[in-house]
Amino acid sequence: MIIDERFNSGGQTPDRFVELLDRPLRNFWAVRDGHDLTSPDTTHMVPRPCSSTVGPGRAAIVSPYYFKQSKLGPLIGQRTWGGLIGITGVPGFGG
C-alpha cells in the first residue's frame, strides 16, 4: 500500500487517517463456514511507504509528519516542514 500525499489539497488534518493506518491486528475469529474474520475488521498489515512533496501549509504537509511520528513506514520524496497554515479563524455570517 502506497500512501500518496503529493497532490493532497488539504481540508482535514490527517490524525484520523493515521490512526486507522496504525490499527494493530488484535485477533482472528475462526468460523465453521466461510473465511476467518479479524478484529478489528480492517487492518493494514503490509509495508506502507508514504510519498510527499513540498507545498503550501496544508494537510499534505502535515500528513507525512504524522506518518513518520507514528512510525508507520518509510517516507519517499521531499522533506516537508510538518506544519499547517490558516486552519482557524473562519469568519462568521453577518456583520
Buried (B, 14 or more C-beta within 10 A) or exposed (E): EEBBBBEBEBEEBBEEBBEEBBEEEEEEEEEEEEEEEBEEEEBBEEEBBBBBBEBEBBBBBBBBBBBBEEEBBEBBBEEBEBEBEEBEEEEEEEE
